[in-house]
Amino acid sequence: MLVKAKVLIIDASESTRTFMRFILSNSGFRISVASTAAKALEEIEDQNFDVIVIDPRTPDMDGLDLVREIRSVKAFSEIPILAVTQFFNTDAQDDQKAAGISHWITQPVSPHKLIGLVDSISPAPEMFDDEMINELIKQEK
């Protein structure tokens, strides 16, 4: 069985988190979500991710400070971080890139565009046998 990348979605909007989780999980990605910077930091302490999708406007911390803190963790220093933005602004993009964001997508997000972009920046799917899959499921719980 092919197992796709593990993605952390960080967004304050419940509807956006639900939408992205639905779209990406139905495309084979393993998904975790966080509604705040504090929750996101808990998630990255507990598990590794292959891709992070973030709305840089987090309610409890400046989103770029959160990205910098994520990047300071060795395991997350090189992984793709995708910013979901309402407006594409080159000045903001420069600041976001300096903080560690590597990719951008504007809202409203097309399901096909989201899947395509996350797929293109994710590591290649891995082949797992049933025993390895059962172990992954145990780790998710």
Secondary structure by P-SEA (a helix, b strand, c coil): ccccbbbbbbcccaaaaaaaaaaaaaabbbbbbbccaaaaaaaaacccccbbbbccccccccaaaaaaaaaacccccccbbbbbcccccaaaaaaaaaacccccccccccaaaaaaaaaaacccbbbbcaaaaaaaaaaac
